[in-house]
Amino acid sequence: MDDFIEVEGKTYEDAIRKASLELNALEKDLDIEVTEVDTKGILGLLGSKKVKIKARLRTAAAGEGAVEAQAEASEAALPDTPEEYGRRFLEDMGRFVDLDFNVKVTSTPERLMFLIQSDHGDVFIGKDGETLEALQYVLRLAIAKRYKQGLKLLVDINGYREKRKKALTIMAKRMADRVKRTGRVQKTDLLNPYERRVIHTLFKHNRNVTTKSEGEGHVKRVVISFKKQMYGKR
């Protein structure tokens, strides 16, 4: 339909923002259809992810009321809150691959947390948590599409993230000790945003060590260096 515009963004929220600017309208005044999601970018977690949408201004055109009524009727059967919707979404995802997911939802002032327990949860963790990150991204996209808002959320399986946090903390402290002994910069392997945040938070108030992210895209390295290097050498 020629009254639709097609917009591409790195995330659903980015695409919505661009469509709102181009049509000079609020998100609530737009009809939105997700047309493409870059699956390779999501599942591989390498390179830039991509979401394409079609958007147009909502009108009172004939027949539109029937379409909206049909959409509202189909949505009425869905859970009313992002928490319940997300829980059902993850349980359905587990059933799709013949796994039993027990999902507990908690929240903090910063984010929603979906905690999964499963006898075969490793399937959805993957190497270095890559599959878990993909699952979290897909859930965020689904909730954003359903509720027309971007929410911060975290998905964990069998306590993997806490175990990973402890391992990262031990590794980062060892690297920091090496920086102090040798004065040489240390760099981690490629890490996702949650993992980088663990290390940045660890050294946030450290008097001797500073950290920064290095790289492009979803996964980056964390550079750990001695603070005295910030002033340079004469």
C-alpha positions as CSV (number, residue, x, y, z in Angstrom):
1,M,0.0,0.0,0.0
2,D,1.4,3.4,-1.0
3,D,0.5,5.1,2.2
4,F,2.9,3.0,4.1
5,I,6.6,4.0,4.5
6,E,9.3,1.4,5.0
7,V,11.9,2.0,7.7
8,E,15.0,0.1,8.8
9,G,16.7,0.3,12.2
10,K,19.2,-1.6,14.3
11,T,16.4,-2.4,16.8
12,Y,12.6,-2.2,16.8
13,E,12.8,0.9,18.9
14,D,15.2,2.5,16.5
15,A,12.9,1.8,13.6
16,I,9.9,3.1,15.4
17,R,11.8,6.3,16.3
18,K,12.7,6.9,12.6
19,A,9.2,6.3,11.4
20,S,7.8,8.7,14.0
21,L,10.2,11.4,12.9
22,E,9.5,10.8,9.2
23,L,5.7,10.9,9.7
24,N,5.9,13.6,12.4
25,A,3.6,11.5,14.7
26,L,3.7,9.7,18.0
27,E,4.1,6.0,18.0
28,K,0.5,5.5,19.3
29,D,-0.8,7.2,16.2
30,L,0.9,4.8,13.8
31,D,-0.1,1.4,12.3
32,I,3.1,-0.7,12.4
33,E,4.0,-4.0,10.8
34,V,7.3,-5.8,11.3
35,T,8.4,-7.0,7.9
36,E,11.9,-8.3,8.4
37,V,14.3,-9.3,11.2
38,D,17.9,-10.0,10.5
39,T,18.0,-13.5,12.0
40,K,21.7,-14.0,11.2
41,G,22.6,-10.9,13.2
42,I,20.5,-12.0,16.1
43,L,21.5,-15.7,16.4
44,G,25.1,-15.1,15.4
45,L,25.4,-12.0,17.6
46,L,28.0,-10.8,15.1
47,G,27.7,-7.7,12.9
48,S,24.7,-5.3,13.2
49,K,21.2,-6.5,13.8
50,K,18.5,-5.2,11.5
51,V,14.7,-4.7,11.9
52,K,12.5,-3.5,9.0
53,I,9.0,-2.1,9.6
54,K,6.2,-0.6,7.6
55,A,4.4,2.3,9.2
56,R,1.6,4.7,8.3
57,L,-0.6,7.2,10.1
58,R,-3.8,5.7,11.5
59,T,-6.9,6.9,9.7
60,A,-10.6,6.5,10.0
61,A,-10.9,5.0,6.6
62,A,-13.8,2.7,5.9
63,G,-13.1,-0.9,6.8
64,E,-10.3,0.0,9.2
65,G,-12.6,-0.4,12.2
66,A,-13.3,-4.0,11.3
67,V,-9.6,-4.7,10.9
68,E,-8.8,-3.1,14.3
69,A,-11.7,-5.0,15.9
70,Q,-10.3,-8.2,14.6
71,A,-6.8,-7.4,15.9
72,E,-8.2,-6.5,19.3
73,A,-10.2,-9.7,19.4
74,S,-7.1,-11.8,18.7
75,E,-5.1,-9.8,21.2
76,A,-7.7,-10.2,23.9
77,A,-6.7,-13.8,24.3
78,L,-3.1,-12.7,25.0
79,P,-1.9,-11.9,28.5
80,D,-2.5,-8.3,29.7
81,T,0.9,-7.5,31.1
82,P,4.5,-7.7,29.6
83,E,5.4,-9.9,32.5
84,E,2.7,-12.5,31.8
85,Y,3.2,-12.2,28.1
86,G,6.9,-12.7,28.4
87,R,6.5,-15.8,30.6
88,R,4.0,-17.4,28.2
89,F,6.3,-16.5,25.3
90,L,9.3,-18.3,26.8
91,E,7.2,-21.3,27.9
92,D,5.9,-21.6,24.3
93,M,9.4,-21.3,23.0
94,G,10.5,-24.2,25.2
95,R,7.5,-26.4,24.1
96,F,8.4,-25.6,20.5
97,V,11.7,-27.5,21.0
98,D,10.2,-30.1,23.3
99,L,11.7,-28.6,26.5
100,D,9.9,-27.9,29.8
101,F,10.5,-24.3,30.9
102,N,9.6,-23.2,34.4
103,V,9.6,-19.4,34.2
104,K,9.6,-17.1,37.2
105,V,9.3,-13.3,36.6
106,T,10.6,-10.7,39.0
107,S,11.3,-7.0,38.6
108,T,13.6,-4.3,39.8
109,P,13.3,-0.6,39.3
110,E,15.7,-1.0,36.3
111,R,14.3,-4.1,34.5
112,L,12.1,-7.2,34.2
113,M,13.9,-10.5,34.9
114,F,12.7,-13.8,33.4
115,L,14.4,-16.6,35.3
116,I,14.1,-20.0,33.6
117,Q,14.6,-23.4,35.1
118,S,15.0,-26.4,32.8
119,D,16.6,-29.8,32.9
120,H,18.1,-29.1,29.4
121,G,18.6,-25.4,29.6
122,D,22.1,-25.6,28.1
123,V,20.4,-25.9,24.7
124,F,19.3,-22.2,25.1
125,I,22.5,-21.0,26.6
126,G,24.9,-21.9,23.9
127,K,28.6,-21.1,23.6
128,D,29.5,-18.2,25.9
129,G,25.8,-17.5,26.3
130,E,25.3,-16.5,22.7
131,T,22.0,-18.4,22.3
132,L,20.7,-16.9,25.6
133,E,21.5,-13.4,24.3
134,A,19.6,-14.2,21.1
135,L,16.6,-15.5,23.1
136,Q,16.6,-12.4,25.2
137,Y,16.7,-10.2,22.1
138,V,13.8,-12.0,20.5
139,L,11.7,-11.7,23.7
140,R,12.5,-8.0,23.9
141,L,11.4,-7.5,20.3
142,A,8.2,-9.5,20.9
143,I,7.2,-7.5,23.9
144,A,8.1,-4.2,22.1
145,K,5.8,-5.2,19.2
146,R,3.0,-6.3,21.4
147,Y,3.0,-3.4,23.9
148,K,4.5,-0.7,21.6
149,Q,7.2,0.1,24.1
150,G,10.7,-0.9,24.7
151,L,11.4,-2.4,28.1
152,K,14.7,-3.3,29.7
153,L,14.7,-7.0,30.5
154,L,17.0,-9.8,31.4
155,V,16.6,-13.5,30.7
156,D,18.5,-16.1,32.6
157,I,18.6,-19.9,32.5
158,N,19.5,-22.1,35.5
159,G,21.4,-19.3,37.1
160,Y,23.9,-19.1,34.2
161,R,24.3,-15.3,34.4
162,E,25.3,-15.4,38.1
163,K,27.8,-18.1,37.4
164,R,29.2,-16.1,34.4
165,K,29.3,-13.0,36.5
166,K,31.5,-14.7,39.1
167,A,33.8,-16.1,36.4
168,L,34.1,-12.7,34.8
169,T,34.8,-11.0,38.1
170,I,37.7,-13.5,38.9
171,M,39.1,-13.0,35.4
172,A,38.9,-9.2,35.5
173,K,40.6,-9.0,38.9
174,R,43.4,-11.2,37.7
175,M,43.8,-8.9,34.6
176,A,43.7,-5.9,36.8
177,D,46.5,-7.3,39.0
178,R,48.5,-7.9,35.9
179,V,48.0,-4.3,34.8
180,K,49.2,-3.0,38.2
181,R,52.3,-5.3,38.1
182,T,53.3,-4.6,34.5
183,G,51.7,-1.3,33.6
184,R,50.5,-2.9,30.4
185,V,47.0,-2.7,29.1
186,Q,44.9,-5.8,29.2
187,K,42.0,-6.7,26.9
188,T,39.2,-9.2,27.4
189,D,37.7,-11.5,24.8
190,L,34.5,-10.2,23.0
191,L,31.7,-9.7,25.5
192,N,28.1,-8.8,25.3
193,P,26.7,-5.7,26.9
194,Y,25.6,-7.4,30.2
195,E,29.1,-9.0,30.6
196,R,30.9,-5.7,29.9
197,R,28.7,-3.9,32.4
198,V,29.8,-6.5,35.1
199,I,33.4,-5.5,34.5
200,H,32.8,-1.7,34.3
201,T,30.8,-1.8,37.5
202,L,33.5,-3.8,39.3
203,F,36.1,-1.1,38.7
204,K,33.8,1.9,38.7
205,H,35.3,3.3,42.0
206,N,38.8,1.7,41.7
207,R,41.5,4.2,42.3
208,N,44.1,2.4,40.2
209,V,42.3,0.8,37.3
210,T,40.0,2.2,34.6
211,T,38.0,0.4,32.0
212,K,36.5,1.2,28.6
213,S,34.8,-0.8,25.8
214,E,36.5,-1.2,22.5
215,G,35.0,-2.3,19.2
216,E,31.9,-2.0,17.1
217,G,28.6,-3.8,17.1
218,H,26.9,-5.9,19.9
219,V,29.9,-7.6,21.2
220,K,33.1,-5.7,22.2
221,R,36.2,-6.1,24.3
222,V,36.8,-4.4,27.6
223,V,40.2,-2.6,27.9
224,I,41.6,-2.6,31.4
225,S,44.4,0.0,32.0
226,F,46.3,1.7,34.8
227,K,44.8,5.1,35.7
228,K,48.2,6.8,35.7
229,Q,48.4,6.2,32.0
230,M,45.5,8.6,31.5
231,Y,47.8,11.5,32.3
232,G,50.4,10.4,29.7
233,K,54.1,10.4,30.0
234,R,56.3,13.5,29.4
